[in-house]
Amino acid sequence: MSFVHAVLSLPAGVLLAVSAVVIVLLALWLSSLFSRWHYVTIRRSEETELISFHLRRLADAVERLSIARETQPSVETTSARPIGISVSGR
């Protein structure tokens, strides 16, 4: 009983805020409990075959580009004299 008296002795603004938070949490819990799961199934069709064909083409092209980039020799610049940098930017 002392808990109930301690809670009821709080200011009205605090009680209102606490009750609002409890109601919102209860509503979220109930909505997640009773919500229906919706599944989207994509059946095999001419459009899905076309999409998968183009996705395979893109994946192959990206793979070819990455292999070509890895096999290129790295270009390192070695100069005989140091490059001077001016203070004024000219």
C-alpha positions in Angstrom: 0.0 0.0 0.0 2.9 2.4 0.6 3.9 2.1 -3.1 0.4 3.2 -4.2 0.5 6.1 -1.8 3.9 7.1 -3.0 2.8 7.0 -6.6 -0.4 8.9 -6.0 1.5 11.7 -4.1 3.5 12.6 -7.3 2.5 15.8 -9.1 -0.2 15.5 -11.7 2.1 16.3 -14.6 4.5 13.5 -13.7 1.5 11.1 -13.4 0.2 12.2 -16.8 3.6 11.7 -18.5 4.1 8.3 -16.9 0.6 7.1 -17.8 1.1 8.3 -21.4 4.4 6.4 -21.7 2.7 3.3 -20.3 -0.2 3.6 -22.7 2.1 4.1 -25.7 4.2 1.1 -24.8 1.1 -1.1 -24.2 -0.3 0.0 -27.6 3.0 -0.8 -29.4 3.1 -4.2 -27.7 -0.5 -5.0 -28.6 0.0 -3.9 -32.2 3.1 -6.1 -32.6 1.3 -9.0 -30.9 -1.8 -8.9 -33.2 -0.2 -7.7 -36.4 -0.3 -9.9 -39.4 2.7 -10.9 -41.4 2.5 -10.2 -45.1 4.7 -12.2 -47.4 5.4 -11.2 -51.0 6.0 -14.1 -53.4 7.5 -13.5 -56.8 6.5 -16.2 -59.2 8.5 -17.1 -62.3 7.5 -15.0 -65.2 9.0 -13.3 -68.3 9.6 -10.1 -66.3 11.4 -11.9 -63.4 13.5 -13.8 -65.9 14.5 -10.6 -67.6 15.4 -9.0 -64.3 17.5 -11.9 -63.3 19.3 -11.9 -66.7 20.2 -8.3 -66.3 21.3 -8.8 -62.7 23.6 -11.6 -63.8 25.1 -9.4 -66.6 25.7 -6.6 -64.1 27.4 -9.0 -61.6 29.6 -10.4 -64.4 30.6 -7.0 -65.5 31.5 -5.8 -62.0 33.5 -9.0 -61.5 35.4 -8.5 -64.7 36.2 -4.9 -63.8 37.5 -5.9 -60.4 39.7 -8.6 -61.8 41.1 -6.2 -64.4 41.8 -3.6 -61.8 43.7 -6.2 -59.6 45.8 -7.4 -62.5 47.0 -3.9 -63.6 50.5 -3.1 -62.5 50.7 -0.3 -60.0 52.1 2.8 -61.4 54.7 4.4 -59.1 56.1 7.8 -59.9 59.9 8.0 -59.3 61.4 11.2 -60.3 65.1 12.0 -60.3 64.7 15.4 -58.8 62.4 16.6 -56.0 59.3 18.6 -56.9 59.3 22.0 -55.4 56.1 23.6 -54.0 55.9 27.3 -53.9 54.5 29.1 -50.9 52.4 31.5 -52.9 50.7 28.8 -54.9 52.1 29.8 -58.4 
